[in-house]
Amino acid sequence: MFITFEGGDGAGKTTHLRLLAQWLGEAGYDVVTTREPGGTELGRSIRELILHGGDVAPKAEALLYAADRAHHIATVVRPALVRGTVVIADRYLDSSVAYQGVARDLGLEEVRQLSLWATDGLMPDRTILLDVPVEVGSARVGKSQDRIEAAGREFHESVRREFRLLAEKEPERWRIVDATPDVETVAASVRAAVLDLFDRG
């Protein structure tokens, strides 16, 4: 089972990925958690370049994310899925579509196809969109921002709109969770968003 978390910066993806993994582990499932970029040693180097390495041209940014994703899927995600493990990832290709394809104006379909090529077409069984208004996410991030977090309100509003549109286009895969309430309320909504996967599995 491959589950991904998406959402803007400050939505709570890291927190709720950890809580979902803990809940599934307590239910007896073997769980691997990971993130993009940064789920491998190569990915950590790419993450540092993208987020803290100074100016990066938009196309170079998209290609760096795709390189991370190709290696990450080949060396972490697919092997775990073959073993029968539940893999939960903080971001996947939908982030590239929203951030680079739309907000960076590189082309939704072009960026999507790049990621599909890089991953041999692997798609999640469930994608959870943790949705918060941009101002809420920005307040949670605070003043210490990386290059993407500091891209400006218009950029992040565009990302949020695109995530919601993607979710509307693929309702079987996506679940939208309001991530503005307290942690336990959101965690309960996240658990509800994946229950049908395990009921049918």
Order of alpha helices (4+ residues) and beta strands (2+ residues): beta-alpha-beta-alpha-alpha-alpha-beta-alpha-alpha-beta-alpha-alpha-beta-alpha
